[in-house]
Amino acid sequence: MVKILNMNKQKAEELLNSKTPEFVLNKYSELYELNNSQIDFYRGNGFIKLEQVFNGEVLSFIKNIIEASVFIRKEADERELKDKTQYQQSFLQCGFLAFDFPVVQDFVLSKRLGSIAKCLLEVDHVRLWHDQALFKEPAGRKTDVHVDSSYWPVTEPLKSGTIWLALNDVPIEKGCLFFYPESQKLVREYVDIFNSPHVPESIAKSDKVFTPLKAGDITFHSGLTYHGAGQNQTDEYREGMTVIYISDGNKFTSSDERNATHKSCSGLKDGEIIDTVYTPVII
Ligand SMILES: O=C(O)CCC(=O)C(=O)O
């Protein structure tokens, strides 16, 4: 069983069966205001860090329910890090938590997070693409450089992006994310991070920017921005929770068969607007 902090099965089940308290729901519905220089920074660089989007008891609540859901998803996996695939050594990856746990769904569909994505993607409305927790185990290996939208069958990758929320402090040595500024403007290269990771030539000589976070800080990065994360050199989990957005109106494309089976597009035909049970409009 994965030992995630102080979590145990009974506590996890209690948390996941609980209802989101009113004060947390209130924070979820409070929109986040970005100023023009933040919007310009994102537009130019393809990523941004925003401090203390959540804090205090709201953050503790979110941390508890995400830890609980990762615990439940991974409790049967007794493998040590060394016995996992190279890809799995980068993180415990738990996707679509919102559809297993209603209390997590309240968080994932929060307008507070959605308002950040809508503003930075410069669209009228955003849909959920999917959510995933990404917990890097103690000694977990680096996350290889990649571009997210390579794995997503969407026609407008520029109108997609990820919020990465730190549930605990994530300094450089715990494996914080790094980004290649302006790389969203480059021609996208598919990197097979599952089997043969490599750093694409187009960014090999570019500087990357590390983004250490305090618990409650987020980064937002474009679906076209090259990024990765360092190794976790500490003996604590690096606890990250992501929510991923697309513009309302983005369409499904089956042109790349490597990603055409993405769960969020279940049942869609080529060229159809992405509007499935997994992709509600958030704001
Ligand atoms: O959490 C990580 O190590 C990688 C995160 C990432 O690649 C992403 O959220 O797109």
The ligand as an SDF file (V2000), in Angstrom:
LIG
                    3D

 10  9  0  0  0  0  0  0  0  0999 V2000
    3.7980   17.1500  -12.4100 O   0  0  0  0  0  0  0  0  0  0  0  0
    4.6990   16.9330  -13.2100 C   0  0  0  0  0  0  0  0  0  0  0  0
    5.7880   16.4760  -12.8800 O   0  0  0  0  0  0  0  0  0  0  0  0
    4.4650   17.2190  -14.6580 C   0  0  0  0  0  0  0  0  0  0  0  0
    3.2520   18.0040  -14.8750 C   0  0  0  0  0  0  0  0  0  0  0  0
    2.9120   18.1590  -16.2990 C   0  0  0  0  0  0  0  0  0  0  0  0
    3.6070   17.7770  -17.1890 O   0  0  0  0  0  0  0  0  0  0  0  0
    1.6460   18.8090  -16.6140 C   0  0  0  0  0  0  0  0  0  0  0  0
    0.8570   19.1030  -15.7110 O   0  0  0  0  0  0  0  0  0  0  0  0
    1.4110   19.0680  -17.8200 O   0  0  0  0  0  0  0  0  0  0  0  0
  1  2  2  0
  2  3  1  0
  2  4  1  0
  4  5  1  0
  5  6  1  0
  6  7  2  0
  6  8  1  0
  8  9  2  0
  8 10  1  0
M  END
$$$$
